[in-house]
Amino acid sequence: MKYQRGVSLNGLMFAAVIFGLLALGAMKVAPELIEFGQIKKAVVATAADPALKDASVAKIREAYGKFAEIDNIKRVTAGDIEVTKDGPDIVISFAYTSKIPLFSYVSLVFDFEGSSKEK
């Protein structure tokens, strides 16, 4: 006797729903992660700028603002960053919360934070 092999219609529909939910989540989360990467890159580039080693906090914020304008960063402005000194190095840190609505009453909340000192 031969047995049937393969995927049933119910199994295929279940897999499609699971795949669709994962794809929806990835499409909504990916832009937030990309934006965090851009912010992190701008903060690290600003802190590593040799022209800003002895600059005031206002000049450092202005330099970050220029980096943010180039990358079209709206989430973390120059006023949102915290500038400190660690010996001769400039340390710029930031933190923000991002709420991503998925559907109906379900949302994802991310608490992003970063610093130019972290690797």
Backbone hydrogen bonds in HBPLUS format (Angstrom, degrees):
<---DONOR---> <-ACCEPTOR-->    atom                        ^
c    i                          cat <-CA-CA->   ^        H-A-AA   ^      H-
h    n   atom  resd res      DA  || num        DHA   H-A  angle D-A-AA Bond
n    s   type  num  typ     dist DA aas  dist angle  dist       angle   num
A0012-LEU N   A0008-SER O   2.97 MM   4  6.19 156.4  2.02 149.6 156.3     1
A0013-MET N   A0009-LEU O   2.93 MM   4  6.13 158.3  1.98 149.5 154.9     2
A0014-PHE N   A0010-ASN O   2.96 MM   4  6.13 160.5  2.00 149.3 154.7     3
A0015-ALA N   A0011-GLY O   3.00 MM   4  6.15 161.0  2.04 146.1 151.1     4
A0016-ALA N   A0012-LEU O   2.95 MM   4  6.14 149.5  2.04 142.5 151.3     5
A0017-VAL N   A0013-MET O   2.99 MM   4  6.24 152.6  2.07 148.7 155.0     6
A0018-ILE N   A0014-PHE O   3.08 MM   4  6.34 164.6  2.10 151.0 154.9     7
A0019-PHE N   A0015-ALA O   2.89 MM   4  6.03 163.3  1.92 148.3 153.5     8
A0020-GLY N   A0016-ALA O   2.86 MM   4  5.95 153.4  1.93 141.6 149.3     9
A0021-LEU N   A0017-VAL O   2.97 MM   4  6.21 158.0  2.02 151.1 155.9    10
A0022-LEU N   A0018-ILE O   3.04 MM   4  6.28 159.5  2.08 150.3 155.9    11
A0023-ALA N   A0019-PHE O   2.88 MM   4  6.07 156.0  1.94 148.0 155.1    12
A0024-LEU N   A0020-GLY O   2.88 MM   4  6.06 155.1  1.95 146.8 153.6    13
A0025-GLY N   A0021-LEU O   3.01 MM   4  6.21 162.0  2.04 145.9 150.5    14
A0026-ALA N   A0022-LEU O   2.94 MM   4  6.16 158.6  1.99 147.1 153.1    15
A0027-MET N   A0023-ALA O   2.91 MM   4  6.08 155.5  1.97 148.3 154.7    16
A0028-LYS N   A0024-LEU O   3.09 MM   4  6.28 140.4  2.26 143.9 153.8    17
A0029-VAL N   A0025-GLY O   2.92 MM   4  6.01 149.7  2.02 149.4 157.7    18
A0030-ALA N   A0026-ALA O   2.99 MM   4  5.72 160.7  2.03 143.6 148.5    19
A0032-GLU N   A0029-VAL O   3.08 MM   3  5.44 122.6  2.42 108.8 122.9    20
A0033-LEU N   A0029-VAL O   3.13 MM   4  6.45 157.5  2.19 157.1 164.0    21
A0034-ILE N   A0030-ALA O   2.93 MM   4  6.13 156.1  1.98 156.0 163.0    22
A0035-GLU N   A0031-PRO O   2.93 MM   4  6.08 156.6  1.99 143.0 149.1    23
A0036-PHE N   A0032-GLU O   2.98 MM   4  6.22 153.8  2.05 143.9 151.0    24
A0037-GLY N   A0033-LEU O   3.04 MM   4  6.27 153.6  2.11 142.0 148.8    25
A0038-GLN N   A0034-ILE O   2.97 MM   4  6.32 149.3  2.07 146.1 154.7    26
A0039-ILE N   A0035-GLU O   2.93 MM   4  6.21 159.3  1.98 152.0 157.3    27
A0040-LYS N   A0036-PHE O   2.91 MM   4  6.09 164.4  1.93 151.5 156.0    28
A0041-LYS N   A0037-GLY O   2.92 MM   4  6.06 155.7  1.98 143.5 150.3    29
A0042-ALA N   A0038-GLN O   2.95 MM   4  6.18 156.8  2.00 147.6 153.4    30
A0043-VAL N   A0039-ILE O   2.93 MM   4  6.17 157.5  1.98 152.6 158.7    31
A0044-VAL N   A0040-LYS O   2.96 MM   4  6.15 164.6  1.99 151.2 155.2    32
A0045-ALA N   A0041-LYS O   2.93 MM   4  6.03 159.0  1.97 145.8 152.2    33
A0046-THR N   A0042-ALA O   2.96 MM   4  6.05 154.1  2.02 142.5 149.4    34
A0047-ALA N   A0043-VAL O   3.00 MM   4  6.19 163.3  2.03 149.8 154.2    35
A0048-ALA N   A0044-VAL O   2.96 MM   4  6.05 141.5  2.11 142.7 153.0    36
A0049-ASP N   A0046-THR O   3.34 MM   3  5.37 157.4  2.39 101.1 107.7    37
A0052-LEU N   A0049-ASP O   3.13 MM   3  5.68 161.1  2.16 115.8 121.6    38
A0055-ALA N   A0052-LEU O   3.23 MM   3  4.82 169.6  2.24 102.4 104.8    39
A0060-ILE N   A0056-SER O   3.05 MM   4  6.38 156.1  2.11 149.6 156.5    40
A0061-ARG N   A0057-VAL O   2.89 MM   4  6.14 160.1  1.93 152.6 157.9    41
A0062-GLU N   A0058-ALA O   2.93 MM   4  6.11 151.1  2.01 141.9 150.4    42
A0063-ALA N   A0059-LYS O   2.89 MM   4  6.15 154.0  1.96 145.7 152.3    43
A0064-TYR N   A0060-ILE O   2.93 MM   4  6.23 159.0  1.97 149.8 155.5    44
A0065-GLY N   A0061-ARG O   2.86 MM   4  6.05 154.4  1.92 144.9 152.6    45
A0066-LYS N   A0062-GLU O   3.06 MM   4  6.42 142.8  2.21 142.7 151.7    46
A0067-PHE N   A0063-ALA O   3.14 MM   4  6.52 158.3  2.19 148.9 154.0    47
A0068-ALA N   A0064-TYR O   2.79 MM   4  6.06 160.9  1.82 157.3 163.4    48
A0069-GLU N   A0065-GLY O   2.90 MM   4  6.03 146.1  2.01 138.7 147.8    49
A0070-ILE N   A0066-LYS O   3.06 MM   4  6.29 154.0  2.13 146.3 152.6    50
A0071-ASP N   A0067-PHE O   3.10 MM   4  6.39 160.8  2.13 150.9 155.3    51
A0072-ASN N   A0068-ALA O   2.88 MM   4  5.73 104.7  2.46 133.3 150.4    52
A0073-ILE N   A0068-ALA O   2.79 MM   5  4.82 168.9  1.80 144.9 148.1    53
A0072-ASN N   A0069-GLU O   3.30 MM   3  4.87 153.5  2.37  92.1  99.6    54
A0080-ASP N   A0077-THR O   2.99 MM   3  5.26 150.1  2.08 106.6 115.9    55
A0082-GLU N   A0093-SER O   2.87 MM  11  5.21 166.0  1.89 156.2 159.4    56
A0093-SER N   A0082-GLU O   2.92 MM  11  5.21 160.5  1.96 146.6 153.0    57
A0084-THR N   A0091-VAL O   2.86 MM   7  5.18 162.1  1.89 154.2 160.1    58
A0091-VAL N   A0084-THR O   2.81 MM   7  5.18 178.9  1.81 149.6 149.3    59
A0086-ASP N   A0089-ASP O   2.86 MM   3  5.20 166.8  1.88 151.2 155.7    60
A0089-ASP N   A0086-ASP O   3.26 MM   3  5.20 152.3  2.35 121.6 116.8    61
A0116-SER N   A0092-ILE O   2.81 MM  24  5.37 141.7  1.96 146.3 158.9    62
A0094-PHE N   A0114-GLY O   2.95 MM  20  5.55 157.0  2.00 155.1 156.2    63
A0114-GLY N   A0094-PHE O   2.97 MM  20  5.55 159.0  2.01 149.1 152.6    64
A0096-TYR N   A0112-PHE O   2.83 MM  16  5.37 160.0  1.87 152.0 157.0    65
A0112-PHE N   A0096-TYR O   2.79 MM  16  5.37 138.9  1.96 165.5 178.8    66
A0098-SER N   A0110-PHE O   2.79 MM  12  5.13 163.5  1.81 154.5 160.1    67
A0110-PHE N   A0098-SER O   2.78 MM  12  5.13 166.2  1.80 154.1 158.5    68
A0100-ILE N   A0108-LEU O   2.67 MM   8  5.01 170.7  1.68 160.5 163.6    69
A0108-LEU N   A0100-ILE O   2.80 MM   8  5.01 162.6  1.83 142.5 146.5    70
A0102-LEU N   A0106-VAL O   2.88 MM   4  5.64 161.6  1.91 145.9 150.8    71
A0103-PHE N   A0106-VAL O   3.37 MM   3  5.45 151.1  2.46 135.5 143.7    72
A0106-VAL N   A0103-PHE O   2.80 MM   3  5.45 166.3  1.82 149.8 153.6    73
